[in-house]
Structures are given as structure tokens and as C-alpha cells.
Amino acid sequence: MRPENRDYFSYKMMAENIIIRKGQRGDIPVVHQLVYELAKYEKAEYEVETTPEQYERDSFGENPLFDFLVAEHPSEGIIGIALFYFGYSTWKGKKLYLDDLVVTEAWRRKGVGQMLFDQLAKYALEQEAHVLSWQVLDWNTPAIRMYEKIGAYLDPEWVNCRMSRKQMEQWLSR
């Protein structure tokens, strides 16, 4: 369980007056909006089923499932997020999984994504994670360039697999 004080994330970064900080309960509506903006960018807004209420429960409830960082500009508010959670690799141990890194369109290609990623990597190391992992769509060239620039390994061998709730129900009802 995480400490009550969500300011335990000790890193703050200022560049162009942008602050990277731990997410707070009041940030949830903007976080959800940015996730929807990402889905729209990926032409998959119809896939978003979550609600701000779910985010609040799943990040600030009794058993938090995810956490997030925000990039905040003093006059424009939250302009980016990094949503993540911890998992476990049987081969490597504790890992941090970056589920979404989103920067609002007006702030893309200005270093905000890099700032969020850098702070997340620092946090992963602070929390003794042995792996930081994430996914990127093969057509998202700007993101791929950023990940290549930082020296990330983009694995061409692994195939992503998933089942929706409906697919799980159908499978189990056979």
C-alpha cells in the first residue's frame, strides 16, 4: 500500500516552467481526458470504456492498481501524463510498466514526453525495479524516435496478446 501522502515522489523538474509531479485525486478528470485524447490520436476512441470514477477508485482506493505522474504548466495546467503500475517478471523481478505516456497535442515535440519518461525512469530505479517496459504502436514514428534516442530496446519478436471481457466470458462459457 502506498503512503497516504502522494507527494512521496521526491523528484520535480522545471524546464519552461513545467513541473513533473505525482498525480493527485483532483487530477483525475484531466488524466481521463488525456487518455481519451490519446485514443483519438490512435483512432480508437471507441475502445475507451473507463470513467473518471473508475480511475479514482483504481488509483486512490483501498488497493491502488496504478499511479501516475503529471506534467503541469503554471498557466495551462496539466499538459501530459505518465500512467504506470508495478508488476513482476519471473526472469527479472520487480518491473514498472508504463501503460500510457500522453502529451496534449499543443505540447508535443517540446520535450515534455522526455521529461515525464526521465522522471518515471528515476522513480523506477528508486523503487528498485529491474525492468521498465511499455508498448508503442508501429506507426507512431515520433514516439519510436524518442524511445530509440534514449537507447530503449524495441523488441520485434514478441506478439501482444489480449482478451476483452466479452472474449473471456465467451471462452469460459464454452
Order of alpha helices (4+ residues) and beta strands (2+ residues): beta-beta-alpha-alpha-beta-beta-beta-alpha-beta-alpha-alpha
